Structures are given as structure tokens and as C-alpha cells.
Amino acid sequence: MIRVTCAIIRNEENEILVVQRGEKTDHPFKWEFPGGKINDGENEEECIIREIREELSMDIVICSRLENVDYDYGKKQILLVPFVCDTLDALPVLSEHLAFKWLPPYRLREADFSEADIIVANNYLKIQPLNEGVSVHPRITDNNMANDEELKSMVIDMMGMKNAEWVATSAIENPAIFRKLLEYSYSDDKKLAFHASWILTKVCDKYPEIIDPFLPEIVEKLGKIDNESAQRSFLRIISLSEIKEISSRHHGLLADHCFAALKSGFSAIAIKAYSMEILYKMAIIYPELANELSATIIMLQEDGSAGIVARGRIILKRLAEISANKNFRNRNQ
């Protein structure tokens, strides 16, 4: 029996991600919940997080687990372990599948799933009404603020988007909570750092200016963060921030970090994508960076993923506009 995991991944609109298998797979052109085989020495949770990063370049938070599905396809028998997960990533980068789409739960029964995935979809829809209500939590305030260990446990055990939004709202209202989340994001505890930085992205999506006083600190920490998920969250936050407000020294540190990420063979696709966006913003401030960024993107396009190639084309078009405006100004001086 083959042990396999899959993820029912929900976005902020409560839509579900489904992906289409390729022509030369066991179930050609069928739709499925993404996932993959469990490696030796790997538990189910580690497997699904790894598989989603490798297949889709997405970060997920595991919220719950559904009943296992034991299915015999004749040629093979699988034990499918389904997880319900949340994500902030709207656009997966496909490396193995032909296509993806986000479906509202009521449309899952319309998808042309393989047999085991049909069972998973039906099992999820059975519990869906239980997930529709929003849990009501009291805000974390100065009066009821948990102590450090309690807050850490709360962040580590965070179960999905609703909990993240609750903590994020508390952080917006309480600077002490915000500061703690920032501190946890630098932690060597990878799960704590990932969850804390993920909550911070929720905060900054609603109030991007809240991070501005902390940008110099974050830029200086970037090179010391040995946690891909936390680094990815910070780069996402920086890409949405007003980086022109930080000092030229911090601009230099940020440019060096982003160029290194683009040129590294080990950086995740999302990290490269956010680095490109940040460097484009910096090229607006420092037009002399445009040529180096263009050359780096062209180099990436030679053997980069489809997602990086597509993102690179967009940035190259914007960079060409910067160069055109610069030449126009030079001619008219």
C-alpha cells in the first residue's frame, strides 16, 4: 500500500485549490487535491508541507485532518491522508500540474476528480457547515494579555486563517502584541517564526504603514534569518512597503540581499519573485540599478520556472519604462 498525503487548501475567500494532473500520469487530466508520497523517515505533516512547497511554491498552515481514505485502484492501493490547510498565497507556481483553479466548496462536486479525491471532497463537504461560523474570541489587550509562554503557544498552535486574523487584529490594537510577533519571527523555532511572520503579513495587508518604523530592523535581520518561510513573509511585507523612507545604507543591504537571492540556486521561487519586486522599487529610486536587475532577470529566464519567467517579463517591461523615461529626461535637459 502506498501512503500519500493531500491538502484541501483554502484561501482568504474560503475557496479550495484544485490542480490538474498531466497527460502521462496515472490519472491523466483528472483534477486532484495537491500532495504526494510520504518519504521514509517523514511524518504526514512534514510530507504535506514539503510537497506543497515543492509542487506549488506555497506556504500552508495545517488546520485539521480528515479521515484517511483507503482506495484500491486495481494496479495500486493507496492510503490517502487528507489535511485541511489555509494559505495567504493566491497564485501557486505549477511545476508538475497542467492547471489550477480556486473553487467555492459547493463546486467541488463538479470537478472531474479521481476516485480517492472524490471521497476526500465528500468528507470535507460533510464538515463544511462546522467551519462556516467565525469563532468569537476576545481581543488580546493589556488587561488580558497572555504571558510570553502562553502567547507563544497560541501562535505555534494557530489553526488557520480565522485564528491568524484574530491575533492580527489584536496586534493592530496592541503594540506590545505586534512587537512580540516581530520578536517571534526571528526565533530559531521554525514553526513559531513561520506562524508569527505569517500573522504579521496579515497585519501589514490591512495597515501597511504599521511596519514602517521597523523596516530598518527587518532589513538588518534578513541575512541572519535561517528560515525560508519567515524570510519569505518579510520579503512579502517589504515588497508592499514604502522602502523609499529607509536610509541609503539599508537600501544597500536590501539590494545586496535581494540580488543574492536571485542569483542563488537554492532560493525558493516566491523569495525570488518578491526580491524582483523589491529591486524594481529600488530601481525607481536608483535608476542605475535597472541594468543590473535586467541582466539578472534575463539570466534567470534561461532556466527558471514558468512562474519566475512570467514574473520576470513583467518586471523587464517596467524596467524598460524606467530606462525610456530616463533617456527622455536626459534629452530634454
Secondary structure, 3 states (H helix, E strand, C coil): CEEEEEEEEECCCCCEEEEECCCCCCCCCCEECCEEECCCCCCHHHHHHHHHHHHHCCCCEEEEECCCEEEECCCCEEEEEEEEEECCCCCCCCCCCCEEEEECHHHHHHCCECHHHHHHHHHHHHHHHHHHCCCCCCCCCCCCCCCHHHHHHHHHCCCCHHHHHHHHHHHHHCHHHHHHHHHHHCCCCHHHHHHHHHHHHHHHHHCHHHHHHHHHHHHHHHCCCCCHHHHHHHHHHHHCCCHHHCCHHHHHHHHHHHHHHHHCCCCCHHHHHHHHHHHHHHHHHCCCHHHHHHHHHHHHHHHCCHHHHHHHHHHHHHHHHHHHHHHHHHHCC
